[in-house]
Amino acid sequence: MALEFNDANFKSEVLESDKLSVVDFWAEWCGPCRAIGPVIEELSKEYDGVVKVGKVNVDHNPQISASYGITSIPAILFLKNGQVVDKLVGAQPKSNFVKKIEAHK
């Protein structure tokens, strides 16, 4: 299951991790966000132990969203060693996520 990242655990779970983190910025009211939800869940299972895959609810965690300049959702950031190494915006096919993960893991 995808991890729940929030204002309280983002630093320890994502920024201080030595693994690639895939962070889905989403909201319950966002149709495209709900559409890619199952893809995020699949990726979290397929890359379990290798890549951290999680979600940030932008309505509940405005601090993280603002610090990364998230203005459109879904926005998926790929972070490694505390730095954004790649990004996808909008609903995307699973293959696009896999390409980015494989390039950076």
MOPAC internal coordinates of N, CA, C and O (Angstrom, degrees):
PM7 1SCF
backbone

  N    0.0000 0     0.00 0     0.00 0    0    0    0
  C    1.4422 1     0.00 0     0.00 0    1    0    0
  C    1.5374 1   109.65 1     0.00 0    2    1    0
  O    1.2310 1   120.72 1   -39.17 1    3    2    1
  N    1.3183 1   116.23 1   140.83 1    3    2    1
  C    1.4609 1   120.90 1   179.76 1    5    3    2
  C    1.5248 1   110.04 1   -61.92 1    6    5    3
  O    1.2310 1   121.13 1   -37.30 1    7    6    5
  N    1.3146 1   115.45 1   142.70 1    7    6    5
  C    1.4571 1   121.10 1   178.90 1    9    7    6
  C    1.5191 1   110.07 1   -73.69 1   10    9    7
  O    1.2310 1   120.40 1   -24.56 1   11   10    9
  N    1.3272 1   116.85 1   155.44 1   11   10    9
  C    1.4552 1   121.80 1   173.73 1   13   11   10
  C    1.5197 1   107.48 1  -103.20 1   14   13   11
  O    1.2310 1   120.90 1   -70.56 1   15   14   13
  N    1.3267 1   115.89 1   109.44 1   15   14   13
  C    1.4487 1   120.01 1   176.33 1   17   15   14
  C    1.5260 1   107.60 1   -92.74 1   18   17   15
  O    1.2310 1   120.68 1   -36.31 1   19   18   17
  N    1.3500 1   116.31 1   143.69 1   19   18   17
  C    1.4580 1   119.96 1   178.99 1   21   19   18
  C    1.5257 1   109.55 1  -146.38 1   22   21   19
  O    1.2310 1   121.52 1    -0.78 1   23   22   21
  N    1.3349 1   114.69 1   179.22 1   23   22   21
  C    1.4626 1   119.47 1  -178.44 1   25   23   22
  C    1.5284 1   111.64 1   -56.31 1   26   25   23
  O    1.2310 1   120.39 1   146.79 1   27   26   25
  N    1.3409 1   116.85 1   -33.21 1   27   26   25
  C    1.4638 1   121.28 1  -175.60 1   29   27   26
  C    1.5304 1   113.34 1   -77.22 1   30   29   27
  O    1.2310 1   119.80 1   142.86 1   31   30   29
  N    1.3484 1   117.98 1   -37.14 1   31   30   29
  C    1.4731 1   119.33 1  -173.73 1   33   31   30
  C    1.5294 1   114.51 1  -108.88 1   34   33   31
  O    1.2310 1   119.21 1   179.19 1   35   34   33
  N    1.3149 1   119.12 1    -0.81 1   35   34   33
  C    1.4601 1   121.47 1  -173.90 1   37   35   34
  C    1.5246 1   112.02 1   -60.20 1   38   37   35
  O    1.2310 1   120.32 1   136.35 1   39   38   37
  N    1.3223 1   116.99 1   -43.65 1   39   38   37
  C    1.4659 1   120.06 1  -178.56 1   41   39   38
  C    1.5242 1   110.95 1   -62.06 1   42   41   39
  O    1.2310 1   120.23 1   130.78 1   43   42   41
  N    1.3246 1   117.16 1   -49.22 1   43   42   41
  C    1.4698 1   119.64 1  -176.38 1   45   43   42
  C    1.5261 1   112.18 1   -73.01 1   46   45   43
  O    1.2310 1   119.79 1   142.10 1   47   46   45
  N    1.3128 1   118.01 1   -37.90 1   47   46   45
  C    1.4703 1   121.28 1  -175.85 1   49   47   46
  C    1.5278 1   113.36 1   -80.72 1   50   49   47
  O    1.2310 1   120.11 1   145.00 1   51   50   49
  N    1.3214 1   117.40 1   -35.00 1   51   50   49
  C    1.4670 1   120.76 1  -173.66 1   53   51   50
  C    1.5268 1   112.20 1  -111.37 1   54   53   51
  O    1.2310 1   120.37 1   122.19 1   55   54   53
  N    1.3206 1   116.89 1   -57.81 1   55   54   53
  C    1.4581 1   120.08 1  -172.33 1   57   55   54
  C    1.5182 1   113.17 1   -67.59 1   58   57   55
  O    1.2310 1   120.06 1   146.44 1   59   58   57
  N    1.3331 1   117.49 1   -33.56 1   59   58   57
  C    1.4680 1   120.37 1  -178.81 1   61   59   58
  C    1.5304 1   113.04 1   -95.88 1   62   61   59
  O    1.2310 1   120.12 1  -175.02 1   63   62   61
  N    1.3309 1   117.38 1     4.98 1   63   62   61
  C    1.4620 1   121.26 1   179.86 1   65   63   62
  C    1.5243 1   110.11 1   -82.62 1   66   65   63
  O    1.2310 1   120.90 1   -35.58 1   67   66   65
  N    1.3337 1   115.89 1   144.42 1   67   66   65
  C    1.4604 1   119.31 1   175.19 1   69   67   66
  C    1.5268 1   111.41 1   -90.79 1   70   69   67
  O    1.2310 1   120.76 1   178.10 1   71   70   69
  N    1.3300 1   116.16 1    -1.90 1   71   70   69
  C    1.4712 1   120.77 1   177.59 1   73   71   70
  C    1.5279 1   109.94 1   -94.67 1   74   73   71
  O    1.2310 1   121.17 1   -22.70 1   75   74   73
  N    1.3188 1   115.37 1   157.30 1   75   74   73
  C    1.4583 1   120.42 1   171.57 1   77   75   74
  C    1.5185 1   108.14 1   -63.97 1   78   77   75
  O    1.2310 1   120.66 1   -44.35 1   79   78   77
  N    1.3356 1   116.35 1   135.65 1   79   78   77
  C    1.4671 1   121.21 1   175.82 1   81   79   78
  C    1.5232 1   108.55 1  -117.01 1   82   81   79
  O    1.2310 1   120.89 1   -48.44 1   83   82   81
  N    1.3209 1   115.91 1   131.56 1   83   82   81
  C    1.4585 1   122.62 1   175.69 1   85   83   82
  C    1.5197 1   105.79 1  -106.55 1   86   85   83
  O    1.2310 1   120.65 1   -64.80 1   87   86   85
  N    1.3341 1   116.35 1   115.20 1   87   86   85
  C    1.4605 1   121.30 1  -173.46 1   89   87   86
  C    1.5221 1   109.65 1  -116.50 1   90   89   87
  O    1.2310 1   121.18 1   -63.91 1   91   90   89
  N    1.3233 1   115.35 1   116.09 1   91   90   89
  C    1.4610 1   123.28 1   179.75 1   93   91   90
  C    1.5249 1   108.70 1   -95.20 1   94   93   91
  O    1.2310 1   120.47 1   -68.62 1   95   94   93
  N    1.3419 1   116.70 1   111.38 1   95   94   93
  C    1.4598 1   121.37 1   174.27 1   97   95   94
  C    1.5283 1   107.23 1   -86.77 1   98   97   95
  O    1.2310 1   120.15 1   -58.71 1   99   98   97
  N    1.3219 1   117.32 1   121.29 1   99   98   97
  C    1.4622 1   121.90 1  -170.65 1  101   99   98
  C    1.5321 1   110.42 1  -146.67 1  102  101   99
  O    1.2310 1   121.22 1    -5.54 1  103  102  101
  N    1.3431 1   115.27 1   174.46 1  103  102  101
  C    1.4667 1   122.80 1   172.83 1  105  103  102
  C    1.5252 1   108.23 1  -148.79 1  106  105  103
  O    1.2310 1   120.98 1   -27.83 1  107  106  105
  N    1.3242 1   115.72 1   152.17 1  107  106  105
  C    1.4705 1   120.67 1  -177.65 1  109  107  106
  C    1.5223 1   112.25 1   -62.08 1  110  109  107
  O    1.2310 1   119.58 1   147.57 1  111  110  109
  N    1.3238 1   118.41 1   -32.43 1  111  110  109
  C    1.4571 1   122.50 1  -176.11 1  113  111  110
  C    1.5316 1   113.12 1   -82.80 1  114  113  111
  O    1.2310 1   120.01 1   177.12 1  115  114  113
  N    1.3243 1   117.58 1    -2.88 1  115  114  113
  C    1.4662 1   122.65 1  -174.75 1  117  115  114
  C    1.5324 1   110.85 1   -92.37 1  118  117  115
  O    1.2310 1   120.66 1   -68.10 1  119  118  117
  N    1.3317 1   116.35 1   111.90 1  119  118  117
  C    1.4715 1   121.20 1  -179.37 1  121  119  118
  C    1.5218 1   113.96 1   -58.76 1  122  121  119
  O    1.2310 1   119.40 1   128.26 1  123  122  121
  N    1.3496 1   118.76 1   -51.74 1  123  122  121
  C    1.4688 1   119.64 1   178.41 1  125  123  122
  C    1.5295 1   112.16 1   -59.93 1  126  125  123
  O    1.2310 1   120.28 1   147.61 1  127  126  125
  N    1.3342 1   117.07 1   -32.39 1  127  126  125
  C    1.4753 1   120.25 1   177.78 1  129  127  126
  C    1.5263 1   109.95 1   -63.59 1  130  129  127
  O    1.2310 1   120.93 1   135.61 1  131  130  129
  N    1.3212 1   115.83 1   -44.39 1  131  130  129
  C    1.4679 1   119.80 1   179.08 1  133  131  130
  C    1.5233 1   110.45 1   -66.05 1  134  133  131
  O    1.2310 1   120.51 1   147.54 1  135  134  133
  N    1.3306 1   116.64 1   -32.46 1  135  134  133
  C    1.4695 1   120.37 1  -179.61 1  137  135  134
  C    1.5230 1   111.84 1   -65.46 1  138  137  135
  O    1.2310 1   119.77 1   143.27 1  139  138  137
  N    1.3433 1   118.04 1   -36.73 1  139  138  137
  C    1.4651 1   118.87 1  -179.20 1  141  139  138
  C    1.5292 1   112.50 1   -91.08 1  142  141  139
  O    1.2310 1   119.97 1   175.38 1  143  142  141
  N    1.3129 1   117.67 1    -4.62 1  143  142  141
  C    1.4668 1   121.29 1   178.71 1  145  143  142
  C    1.5175 1   113.55 1   -49.90 1  146  145  143
  O    1.2310 1   119.64 1   129.63 1  147  146  145
  N    1.3437 1   118.30 1   -50.37 1  147  146  145
  C    1.4701 1   119.33 1   178.98 1  149  147  146
  C    1.5313 1   113.37 1   -61.26 1  150  149  147
  O    1.2310 1   119.75 1   146.96 1  151  150  149
  N    1.3262 1   118.09 1   -33.04 1  151  150  149
  C    1.4661 1   121.58 1   178.02 1  153  151  150
  C    1.5240 1   109.47 1   -66.18 1  154  153  151
  O    1.2310 1   120.31 1   137.18 1  155  154  153
  N    1.3204 1   117.00 1   -42.82 1  155  154  153
  C    1.4688 1   121.48 1   178.79 1  157  155  154
  C    1.5309 1   109.36 1   -61.59 1  158  157  155
  O    1.2310 1   120.21 1   137.37 1  159  158  157
  N    1.3348 1   117.21 1   -42.63 1  159  158  157
  C    1.4661 1   120.99 1   178.74 1  161  159  158
  C    1.5286 1   111.21 1   -62.87 1  162  161  159
  O    1.2310 1   120.32 1   137.03 1  163  162  161
  N    1.3356 1   116.99 1   -42.97 1  163  162  161
  C    1.4735 1   121.06 1   178.59 1  165  163  162
  C    1.5249 1   110.49 1   -61.07 1  166  165  163
  O    1.2310 1   120.62 1   135.04 1  167  166  165
  N    1.3169 1   116.42 1   -44.96 1  167  166  165
  C    1.4666 1   120.73 1  -179.62 1  169  167  166
  C    1.5260 1   110.88 1   -62.50 1  170  169  167
  O    1.2310 1   120.47 1   142.25 1  171  170  169
  N    1.3383 1   116.71 1   -37.75 1  171  170  169
  C    1.4696 1   119.48 1  -179.29 1  173  171  170
  C    1.5252 1   110.62 1   -64.89 1  174  173  171
  O    1.2310 1   120.20 1   146.63 1  175  174  173
  N    1.3326 1   117.22 1   -33.37 1  175  174  173
  C    1.4680 1   120.59 1   177.78 1  177  175  174
  C    1.5271 1   110.89 1   -75.99 1  178  177  175
  O    1.2310 1   120.61 1   134.77 1  179  178  177
  N    1.3292 1   116.45 1   -45.23 1  179  178  177
  C    1.4565 1   121.14 1  -175.86 1  181  179  178
  C    1.5319 1   113.08 1   -66.72 1  182  181  179
  O    1.2310 1   120.42 1   147.74 1  183  182  181
  N    1.3205 1   116.80 1   -32.26 1  183  182  181
  C    1.4627 1   120.78 1  -177.27 1  185  183  182
  C    1.5257 1   111.79 1  -109.03 1  186  185  183
  O    1.2310 1   120.01 1  -160.68 1  187  186  185
  N    1.3262 1   117.58 1    19.32 1  187  186  185
  C    1.4621 1   122.02 1  -179.58 1  189  187  186
  C    1.5267 1   110.65 1   -55.57 1  190  189  187
  O    1.2310 1   120.52 1   -51.47 1  191  190  189
  N    1.3265 1   116.62 1   128.53 1  191  190  189
  C    1.4598 1   121.08 1  -179.99 1  193  191  190
  C    1.5176 1   114.22 1    86.14 1  194  193  191
  O    1.2310 1   120.27 1   166.21 1  195  194  193
  N    1.3297 1   117.09 1   -13.79 1  195  194  193
  C    1.4647 1   121.19 1  -178.08 1  197  195  194
  C    1.5313 1   110.84 1  -109.38 1  198  197  195
  O    1.2310 1   121.33 1   137.11 1  199  198  197
  N    1.3371 1   115.07 1   -42.89 1  199  198  197
  C    1.4602 1   122.82 1  -178.31 1  201  199  198
  C    1.5239 1   107.57 1  -132.34 1  202  201  199
  O    1.2310 1   120.41 1   -39.65 1  203  202  201
  N    1.3326 1   116.82 1   140.35 1  203  202  201
  C    1.4657 1   120.60 1   174.86 1  205  203  202
  C    1.5175 1   107.89 1   -87.59 1  206  205  203
  O    1.2310 1   120.41 1   -57.26 1  207  206  205
  N    1.3163 1   116.82 1   122.74 1  207  206  205
  C    1.4613 1   121.51 1   179.30 1  209  207  206
  C    1.5212 1   107.26 1  -118.45 1  210  209  207
  O    1.2310 1   120.88 1   -55.20 1  211  210  209
  N    1.3221 1   115.92 1   124.80 1  211  210  209
  C    1.4564 1   118.80 1  -178.68 1  213  211  210
  C    1.5107 1   112.76 1  -154.04 1  214  213  211
  O    1.2310 1   122.03 1    -1.64 1  215  214  213
  N    1.3361 1   113.72 1   178.36 1  215  214  213
  C    1.4480 1   121.17 1  -175.02 1  217  215  214
  C    1.5245 1   110.09 1  -128.96 1  218  217  215
  O    1.2310 1   121.03 1   -32.24 1  219  218  217
  N    1.3200 1   115.63 1   147.76 1  219  218  217
  C    1.4606 1   122.65 1   173.31 1  221  219  218
  C    1.5238 1   106.93 1  -122.65 1  222  221  219
  O    1.2310 1   120.43 1   -61.17 1  223  222  221
  N    1.3281 1   116.79 1   118.83 1  223  222  221
  C    1.4612 1   121.14 1   175.34 1  225  223  222
  C    1.5254 1   107.30 1   -78.39 1  226  225  223
  O    1.2310 1   120.52 1   -66.17 1  227  226  225
  N    1.3405 1   116.60 1   113.83 1  227  226  225
  C    1.4646 1   120.45 1  -174.38 1  229  227  226
  C    1.5285 1   112.39 1   -65.86 1  230  229  227
  O    1.2310 1   120.04 1   152.05 1  231  230  229
  N    1.3230 1   117.53 1   -27.95 1  231  230  229
  C    1.4627 1   120.37 1   179.07 1  233  231  230
  C    1.5270 1   111.71 1   -71.08 1  234  233  231
  O    1.2310 1   120.17 1   146.90 1  235  234  233
  N    1.3161 1   117.29 1   -33.10 1  235  234  233
  C    1.4611 1   121.97 1  -177.33 1  237  235  234
  C    1.5277 1   113.26 1   -93.64 1  238  237  235
  O    1.2310 1   120.30 1   164.85 1  239  238  237
  N    1.3264 1   117.04 1   -15.15 1  239  238  237
  C    1.4700 1   121.66 1  -175.42 1  241  239  238
  C    1.5295 1   111.51 1  -133.83 1  242  241  239
  O    1.2310 1   120.48 1  -116.08 1  243  242  241
  N    1.3201 1   116.68 1    63.92 1  243  242  241
  C    1.4739 1   119.46 1  -175.74 1  245  243  242
  C    1.5238 1   113.79 1   -65.98 1  246  245  243
  O    1.2310 1   120.11 1   155.14 1  247  246  245
  N    1.3169 1   117.40 1   -24.86 1  247  246  245
  C    1.4598 1   120.37 1  -177.58 1  249  247  246
  C    1.5330 1   111.39 1   -64.24 1  250  249  247
  O    1.2310 1   120.57 1   131.44 1  251  250  249
  N    1.3378 1   116.52 1   -48.56 1  251  250  249
  C    1.4739 1   119.98 1   179.94 1  253  251  250
  C    1.5201 1   109.84 1   -64.77 1  254  253  251
  O    1.2310 1   120.81 1   134.22 1  255  254  253
  N    1.3319 1   116.06 1   -45.78 1  255  254  253
  C    1.4670 1   120.59 1  -178.37 1  257  255  254
  C    1.5275 1   110.98 1   -57.77 1  258  257  255
  O    1.2310 1   120.45 1   135.16 1  259  258  257
  N    1.3254 1   116.75 1   -44.84 1  259  258  257
  C    1.4659 1   120.85 1  -179.50 1  261  259  258
  C    1.5277 1   110.92 1   -66.47 1  262  261  259
  O    1.2310 1   120.17 1   140.30 1  263  262  261
  N    1.3259 1   117.29 1   -39.70 1  263  262  261
  C    1.4652 1   119.23 1  -176.93 1  265  263  262
  C    1.5316 1   112.48 1   -66.78 1  266  265  263
  O    1.2310 1   120.20 1   157.28 1  267  266  265
  N    1.3384 1   117.22 1   -22.72 1  267  266  265
  C    1.4688 1   120.26 1   177.14 1  269  267  266
  C    1.5242 1   112.57 1  -104.21 1  270  269  267
  O    1.2310 1   120.50 1  -171.80 1  271  270  269
  N    1.3272 1   116.65 1     8.20 1  271  270  269
  C    1.4641 1   120.69 1   175.89 1  273  271  270
  C    1.5144 1   113.53 1    64.07 1  274  273  271
  O    1.2310 1   120.53 1  -145.32 1  275  274  273
  N    1.3243 1   116.58 1    34.68 1  275  274  273
  C    1.4639 1   120.28 1  -179.37 1  277  275  274
  C    1.5269 1   109.19 1   -73.29 1  278  277  275
  O    1.2310 1   120.49 1   -65.34 1  279  278  277
  N    1.3281 1   116.67 1   114.66 1  279  278  277
  C    1.4644 1   121.19 1   179.24 1  281  279  278
  C    1.5180 1   111.80 1  -118.15 1  282  281  279
  O    1.2310 1   120.02 1   159.59 1  283  282  281
  N    1.3183 1   117.57 1   -20.41 1  283  282  281
  C    1.4667 1   122.52 1   177.95 1  285  283  282
  C    1.5205 1   108.03 1  -127.37 1  286  285  283
  O    1.2310 1   121.27 1   -42.04 1  287  286  285
  N    1.3267 1   115.17 1   137.96 1  287  286  285
  C    1.4652 1   119.26 1   176.79 1  289  287  286
  C    1.5178 1   108.83 1  -126.47 1  290  289  287
  O    1.2310 1   119.30 1   -26.73 1  291  290  289
  N    1.3247 1   118.93 1   153.27 1  291  290  289
  C    1.4486 1   124.88 1    -1.95 1  293  291  290
  C    1.5311 1   112.22 1   -70.67 1  294  293  291
  O    1.2310 1   121.74 1   -39.40 1  295  294  293
  N    1.3222 1   114.28 1   140.60 1  295  294  293
  C    1.4616 1   122.04 1   173.14 1  297  295  294
  C    1.5173 1   106.01 1  -124.22 1  298  297  295
  O    1.2310 1   120.51 1   -53.62 1  299  298  297
  N    1.3016 1   116.62 1   126.38 1  299  298  297
  C    1.4610 1   121.12 1  -178.53 1  301  299  298
  C    1.5219 1   108.08 1  -115.26 1  302  301  299
  O    1.2310 1   121.40 1   -62.79 1  303  302  301
  N    1.3321 1   114.93 1   117.21 1  303  302  301
  C    1.4599 1   120.32 1   178.39 1  305  303  302
  C    1.5234 1   109.11 1  -102.01 1  306  305  303
  O    1.2310 1   121.01 1   -37.15 1  307  306  305
  N    1.3118 1   115.68 1   142.85 1  307  306  305
  C    1.4595 1   122.89 1   176.05 1  309  307  306
  C    1.5211 1   105.52 1  -110.96 1  310  309  307
  O    1.2310 1   120.32 1   -66.74 1  311  310  309
  N    1.3321 1   116.99 1   113.26 1  311  310  309
  C    1.4619 1   121.58 1  -177.13 1  313  311  310
  C    1.5125 1   111.07 1  -116.41 1  314  313  311
  O    1.2310 1   121.25 1   -39.90 1  315  314  313
  N    1.3320 1   115.21 1   140.10 1  315  314  313
  C    1.4567 1   120.95 1   176.19 1  317  315  314
  C    1.5189 1   107.92 1  -142.84 1  318  317  315
  O    1.2310 1   120.96 1   -46.38 1  319  318  317
  N    1.3321 1   115.77 1   133.62 1  319  318  317
  C    1.4696 1   121.30 1  -178.02 1  321  319  318
  C    1.5266 1   111.88 1    52.50 1  322  321  319
  O    1.2310 1   120.95 1  -141.23 1  323  322  321
  N    1.3428 1   115.78 1    38.77 1  323  322  321
  C    1.4587 1   121.48 1   175.78 1  325  323  322
  C    1.5152 1   115.70 1    79.78 1  326  325  323
  O    1.2310 1   120.11 1  -177.73 1  327  326  325
  N    1.3429 1   117.39 1     2.27 1  327  326  325
  C    1.4608 1   121.53 1  -177.23 1  329  327  326
  C    1.5231 1   111.60 1  -118.57 1  330  329  327
  O    1.2310 1   120.64 1   -35.94 1  331  330  329
  N    1.3357 1   116.39 1   144.06 1  331  330  329
  C    1.4618 1   120.68 1   173.90 1  333  331  330
  C    1.5243 1   107.59 1   -73.13 1  334  333  331
  O    1.2310 1   120.72 1   -58.46 1  335  334  333
  N    1.3395 1   116.23 1   121.54 1  335  334  333
  C    1.4691 1   120.15 1  -179.97 1  337  335  334
  C    1.5256 1   112.31 1  -107.07 1  338  337  335
  O    1.2310 1   120.69 1   165.70 1  339  338  337
  N    1.3484 1   116.29 1   -14.30 1  339  338  337
  C    1.4558 1   120.27 1   178.54 1  341  339  338
  C    1.5126 1   109.24 1  -167.20 1  342  341  339
  O    1.2310 1   120.92 1   -10.20 1  343  342  341
  N    1.3512 1   115.84 1   169.80 1  343  342  341
  C    1.4623 1   119.89 1  -175.90 1  345  343  342
  C    1.5217 1   109.76 1  -157.72 1  346  345  343
  O    1.2310 1   120.89 1   -35.26 1  347  346  345
  N    1.3187 1   115.90 1   144.74 1  347  346  345
  C    1.4602 1   122.41 1   170.50 1  349  347  346
  C    1.5306 1   107.29 1  -129.03 1  350  349  347
  O    1.2310 1   120.06 1   -39.26 1  351  350  349
  N    1.3343 1   117.48 1   140.74 1  351  350  349
  C    1.4576 1   120.88 1   177.33 1  353  351  350
  C    1.5182 1   108.40 1  -126.28 1  354  353  351
  O    1.2310 1   121.00 1   -45.57 1  355  354  353
  N    1.3401 1   115.69 1   134.43 1  355  354  353
  C    1.4524 1   120.98 1  -179.98 1  357  355  354
  C    1.5176 1   111.74 1    91.10 1  358  357  355
  O    1.2310 1   121.48 1   -12.75 1  359  358  357
  N    1.3293 1   114.78 1   167.25 1  359  358  357
  C    1.4611 1   119.94 1   179.01 1  361  359  358
  C    1.5274 1   108.74 1   -65.09 1  362  361  359
  O    1.2310 1   120.79 1   -46.98 1  363  362  361
  N    1.3300 1   116.09 1   133.02 1  363  362  361
  C    1.4601 1   122.16 1  -175.55 1  365  363  362
  C    1.5320 1   108.87 1  -133.71 1  366  365  363
  O    1.2310 1   120.18 1   -26.64 1  367  366  365
  N    1.3331 1   117.25 1   153.36 1  367  366  365
  C    1.4654 1   118.77 1   172.77 1  369  367  366
  C    1.5293 1   110.67 1   -68.99 1  370  369  367
  O    1.2310 1   120.61 1   -26.29 1  371  370  369
  N    1.3128 1   116.45 1   153.71 1  371  370  369
  C    1.4570 1   122.08 1  -178.37 1  373  371  370
  C    1.5260 1   111.90 1   -54.75 1  374  373  371
  O    1.2310 1   120.19 1   143.36 1  375  374  373
  N    1.3247 1   117.24 1   -36.64 1  375  374  373
  C    1.4670 1   120.89 1  -177.59 1  377  375  374
  C    1.5336 1   111.88 1   -58.02 1  378  377  375
  O    1.2310 1   119.90 1   146.11 1  379  378  377
  N    1.3345 1   117.80 1   -33.89 1  379  378  377
  C    1.4686 1   120.60 1   178.87 1  381  379  378
  C    1.5232 1   111.18 1   -65.60 1  382  381  379
  O    1.2310 1   120.48 1   141.26 1  383  382  381
  N    1.3359 1   116.70 1   -38.74 1  383  382  381
  C    1.4590 1   121.05 1   177.78 1  385  383  382
  C    1.5252 1   110.51 1   -66.12 1  386  385  383
  O    1.2310 1   121.16 1   135.17 1  387  386  385
  N    1.3408 1   115.38 1   -44.83 1  387  386  385
  C    1.4656 1   120.48 1  -178.89 1  389  387  386
  C    1.5204 1   110.80 1   -60.74 1  390  389  387
  O    1.2310 1   119.88 1   137.87 1  391  390  389
  N    1.3423 1   117.84 1   -42.13 1  391  390  389
  C    1.4705 1   121.32 1   178.69 1  393  391  390
  C    1.5196 1   111.26 1   -58.88 1  394  393  391
  O    1.2310 1   120.87 1   134.13 1  395  394  393
  N    1.3261 1   115.95 1   -45.87 1  395  394  393
  C    1.4746 1   120.59 1  -178.83 1  397  395  394
  C    1.5354 1   110.46 1   -66.19 1  398  397  395
  O    1.2310 1   120.47 1   136.49 1  399  398  397
  N    1.3328 1   116.71 1   -43.51 1  399  398  397
  C    1.4624 1   120.21 1  -179.88 1  401  399  398
  C    1.5273 1   109.88 1   -61.73 1  402  401  399
  O    1.2310 1   120.48 1   131.37 1  403  402  401
  N    1.3223 1   116.69 1   -48.63 1  403  402  401
  C    1.4653 1   120.46 1  -178.07 1  405  403  402
  C    1.5309 1   111.83 1   -62.69 1  406  405  403
  O    1.2310 1   120.28 1   147.81 1  407  406  405
  N    1.3250 1   117.08 1   -32.19 1  407  406  405
  C    1.4665 1   120.66 1  -179.46 1  409  407  406
  C    1.5305 1   111.97 1   -71.66 1  410  409  407
  O    1.2310 1   120.13 1   154.38 1  411  410  409
  N    1.3333 1   117.36 1   -25.62 1  411  410  409
  C    1.4717 1   119.64 1  -171.15 1  413  411  410
  C    1.5211 1   115.58 1  -118.62 1  414  413  411
  O    1.2310 1   119.40 1   171.59 1  415  414  413
  N    1.3507 1   118.76 1    -8.41 1  415  414  413
  C    1.4824 1   118.32 1  -173.23 1  417  415  414
  C    1.4935 1   115.59 1   -70.44 1  418  417  415
  O    1.2310 1   120.10 1   180.00 1  419  418  417

